[in-house]
Amino acid sequence: MDLIKFGKRVNFGNKLTNVEVLEDHLRMIKMNKQMTRYDRENQIHNEREELKRLTDEIDSIAKNKHRTSEALRNEFLFFND
């Protein structure tokens, strides 16, 4: 009695050569490296955007603080004149 397993693909006449296996392996390595590079570039871009946003927010807070201190100084001078 033969054992039959469904879902298994068997090719008896089309064995891959060593060169084809190596080329396939190198192709997968290259694709993986490109994906890693793409992910890293996206991460760097997102980090730069976040840094720019935070820098703008810090500058805005500093300007607001300076404006507030100038207003308080002017009020102090106005009430003491």
C-alpha positions, 0 to 999 in steps of 0.5 A: 500500500502506497502512502499518499500525502496531499499538499506535497509537491515533488519534481523528479525531473527538475532538480536545481543545480548548485549554481541555481541554488546559489543564485537563488540564495544570493537573490534572497540575500540581496532582497533582504539587504535592500529591505533592511536598508529601506526600513533603516532609511524610513526609520532615519527619516521618521526620526529626523521629522520627529526631531524637527518637530520637537525642535520647532516646539522647543523654539516656540516655547522659548519664544513664548517664554521670552514674550511673556517675560518681556510683557511682565517686565513692561507691566512692572515698569508701567506700574512702578512709574 
